[in-house]
Amino acid sequence: MRAIVVRTAGGPEALELVEVPLPRPGAGQVRVRVEAAAVNPVDALTRSGTLVEAGLMAPREVTGIGWDVAGRVDEVGPGLVEFAPGDRVIGLRDRLDLSLGTYADRVVLDATAVAPAPARLSAAEAAGLPLNGLTADQALDTLGLAPGSTLFVTGAAGAVGGYAVELAAGRGLRVAASAAEEDEAFVRSVGAEWFVPRSADPAEAVRALVPGGVDAALDAAVLGVAALGAVRNRGAFVSVVGGAAPTPLRGITVNELWVAADAAGLARLSALADAGRLTPRVAGTLPLAEAARAHRRLAEGGLRGRLVLTP
């Protein structure tokens, strides 16, 4: 079968399309025939060697690329009864120490990282849900806010930020969302009560809307201490990018979110998508063989939603 791998870290040209043996699922695993795989910033960090340099993954001779997948189960491991061949699923490969990722014709995942796909979404739409949706959902869990609390979301028009706004509103939170001015209509449509232009000073703009500061911030745009200024004393802050959390000034509880595959969480997100309470966004689709082109486009920035590779 075909797969995209990296043998020498570098730019998009480091992505190689190779033939590899068909993987087989072990106990507690499923093999998924990939119909769509989202292209995420972490994929570029893996490809470039940045994660090795940061000590987040060990050097490997061959590194698989891709976290997100939507497709159909085509083989189940011994004794597994939760899934059967033909089931439409979404899944998340959250381990970096593997030679195969989701940029491939097939991928083997633990059943604990897989859930039924949303029936109302196409494979391309569903492929952007696992990593970005779980990141937003688990960040909100980390903050632990009660309904009626106020939350500032940075990067609210991005893939993680957009889900964060929508999930937060669904939890009964009052959301101030920061994005480019042209994205105001979108962030309001997914549940933002207040809009903060990206060009504004975040702390001043948020405090003008919520005197004294919001109860918490979810920093998807890596603003760090600038976003921390919008939070009240002894509030809460979560960064969704490792290593980007600011110093916990003014008694604010600061956390970094390291996303983890979770079948139950994926199932909840899938149900929300089927109920029309999560809004997928696909920036475009490209064939698997054009992964390098997708990474070049990702590096240019300005995408709304995720590019998706389709075998």
KAFEN-V557110 format. One record per run of one state. SS is the DSSP state (H for helix, E for strand, L for the rest). FROM is the first residue (numbers start at 0). LEN is the number of residues. If there is no record, write none. Layout:
# KAFEN-V557110
ss-><SS;SS>
from-><FROM;FROM>
len-><LEN;LEN>
This chain:
# KAFEN-V557110
ss-><L;E;L;H;E;L;E;L;H;L;H;L;E;L;E;L;E;L;E;L;E;H;E;L;H;L;H;L;E;L;H;L;E;L;H;L;E;L;H;L;E;L;H;L;E;L;H;L;E;L;H;L;E;H;L;E;L>
from-><0;1;6;11;14;19;28;39;40;48;49;53;62;64;67;76;87;92;103;104;105;110;113;116;122;127;129;143;149;154;158;170;173;179;180;189;193;197;201;209;213;219;224;228;230;239;248;251;252;256;262;274;281;287;300;305;310>
len-><1;5;5;3;5;9;11;1;8;1;4;9;2;3;9;11;5;11;1;1;5;3;3;6;5;2;14;6;5;4;12;3;6;1;9;4;4;4;8;4;6;5;4;2;9;9;3;1;4;6;12;7;6;13;5;5;1>
